[in-house]
Amino acid sequence: MSYKISDECIACGACQSECPVEAISEGDVYTIDAGKCIDCGACAGVCPVGAPKPE
C-alpha cells in the first residue's frame, strides 16, 4: 500500500523534505510515486491539512 496526496493539498512542501525515499514531487499540488512509496507515513505526519492518505 502507498500514500496518495488528496485534493486538499495546499502545496506547502512540508511533506517533500520528510519523505525518506524521495517519492514526492512538486506540481500544481504534490504527488507521490506509488512505486517508490514505502508506506511509512512520514508525509502524513507533517502535513498541516492532512492531504497524504493511505490508498
Backbone as JSON, one array per atom type, in Angstrom:
{
  "sequence": "MSYKISDECIACGACQSECPVEAISEGDVYTIDAGKCIDCGACAGVCPVGAPKPE",
  "N": [[0.85, -1.17, 0.0], [0.44, 2.27, -0.65], [0.87, 5.81, -0.09], [-1.27, 8.54, -1.03], [-1.65, 11.82, -2.26], [-4.23, 13.96, -1.52], [-6.8, 16.13, -2.95], [-6.89, 18.13, -1.11], [-4.45, 19.22, -0.73], [-2.27, 21.94, -0.19], [0.02, 22.69, -1.36], [2.33, 23.29, 0.2], [4.78, 22.12, 0.68], [5.82, 20.83, 2.91], [5.74, 18.05, 3.21], [7.45, 16.96, 1.27], [10.22, 17.18, 1.94], [10.32, 15.46, 4.08], [10.05, 12.87, 3.17], [11.6, 9.78, 3.11], [12.43, 8.33, 0.9], [12.33, 9.92, -1.29], [9.92, 10.09, -2.82], [8.04, 11.99, -3.36], [6.87, 14.53, -5.46], [6.87, 17.85, -6.84], [4.22, 19.82, -8.18], [1.31, 21.3, -9.52], [-0.09, 20.58, -7.31], [1.3, 18.48, -4.78], [2.59, 15.21, -5.56], [2.7, 11.65, -5.07], [4.87, 9.09, -5.9], [3.77, 6.0, -6.4], [5.22, 3.69, -6.83], [7.62, 4.11, -5.56], [6.98, 4.77, -2.94], [7.11, 3.79, 0.44], [5.23, 3.41, 2.35], [5.5, 4.65, 4.87], [4.4, 6.84, 6.15], [5.49, 9.26, 6.93], [5.09, 11.64, 5.56], [2.38, 12.18, 5.99], [2.42, 12.75, 8.68], [3.48, 15.31, 8.9], [1.95, 17.02, 7.38], [0.01, 19.94, 7.23], [-2.69, 20.0, 6.54], [-3.59, 17.43, 6.31], [-3.45, 16.03, 3.85], [-1.96, 13.81, 2.64], [-2.86, 10.44, 2.32], [-3.44, 6.98, 3.11], [-3.65, 4.68, 0.4]],
  "CA": [[0.0, 0.0, 0.0], [1.2, 3.52, -0.66], [0.09, 7.01, 0.23], [-1.64, 9.4, -2.15], [-1.96, 13.17, -1.78], [-5.57, 14.33, -1.96], [-7.03, 17.49, -3.46], [-6.78, 19.08, 0.0], [-3.07, 19.72, -0.73], [-2.1, 23.38, -0.38], [1.36, 22.82, -1.98], [3.23, 23.98, 1.12], [6.09, 21.49, 0.59], [6.26, 20.22, 4.16], [5.87, 16.61, 3.06], [8.52, 16.56, 0.34], [11.51, 17.02, 2.63], [10.21, 14.39, 5.08], [10.0, 11.56, 2.53], [12.94, 9.17, 3.15], [12.77, 7.7, -0.38], [12.14, 10.94, -2.32], [8.81, 9.68, -3.68], [7.1, 13.09, -3.52], [7.32, 15.54, -6.41], [6.1, 19.08, -6.86], [3.47, 20.19, -9.37], [0.27, 22.22, -9.03], [-0.13, 20.03, -5.97], [2.34, 17.46, -4.69], [2.16, 13.86, -5.88], [3.54, 10.58, -4.54], [5.12, 7.98, -6.82], [3.37, 4.78, -5.69], [6.27, 2.7, -6.99], [8.71, 4.42, -4.63], [6.45, 4.94, -1.59], [7.3, 2.62, 1.31], [4.11, 3.4, 3.3], [6.0, 4.96, 6.21], [3.52, 7.83, 6.75], [6.2, 10.47, 7.36], [4.46, 12.78, 4.9], [1.11, 12.44, 6.67], [2.69, 13.29, 10.0], [3.86, 16.73, 8.87], [1.05, 17.81, 6.54], [-0.9, 20.75, 8.04], [-4.1, 19.82, 6.17], [-3.9, 16.0, 6.25], [-3.66, 15.61, 2.47], [-1.5, 12.44, 2.32], [-3.7, 9.41, 2.91], [-3.16, 5.65, 2.57], [-4.53, 4.29, -0.7]],
  "C": [[0.89, 1.23, 0.0], [0.27, 4.67, -0.26], [-0.2, 7.77, -1.05], [-2.0, 10.76, -1.56], [-3.29, 13.6, -2.38], [-5.63, 15.77, -2.45], [-6.96, 18.55, -2.36], [-5.4, 19.74, 0.05], [-3.03, 21.22, -1.02], [-0.71, 23.71, -0.93], [2.34, 23.59, -1.1], [4.65, 23.4, 1.1], [6.58, 20.8, 1.84], [6.53, 18.73, 4.0], [7.1, 16.19, 2.26], [9.84, 16.31, 1.05], [11.49, 15.9, 3.66], [10.27, 12.99, 4.47], [11.4, 10.94, 2.46], [13.37, 8.54, 1.82], [12.55, 8.64, -1.57], [11.06, 10.57, -3.33], [7.84, 10.82, -3.98], [7.69, 14.13, -4.47], [6.34, 16.7, -6.45], [5.42, 19.28, -8.21], [2.49, 21.26, -8.93], [-0.05, 21.87, -7.58], [0.95, 18.96, -5.94], [1.75, 16.09, -5.01], [3.17, 12.86, -5.32], [3.65, 9.48, -5.59], [4.85, 6.68, -6.04], [4.43, 3.69, -5.78], [7.43, 2.89, -6.04], [8.25, 4.45, -3.18], [6.59, 3.65, -0.78], [6.27, 2.59, 2.45], [4.55, 3.72, 4.73], [5.13, 6.0, 6.92], [4.2, 9.1, 7.22], [5.55, 11.72, 6.78], [3.16, 13.18, 5.62], [1.32, 13.09, 8.03], [3.02, 14.76, 10.03], [2.9, 17.61, 8.08], [0.05, 18.6, 7.4], [-2.38, 20.57, 7.71], [-4.49, 18.35, 6.02], [-4.13, 15.46, 4.84], [-3.12, 14.22, 2.14], [-2.33, 11.4, 3.07], [-3.31, 8.06, 2.32], [-4.14, 5.32, 1.46], [-5.23, 3.0, -0.37]]
}
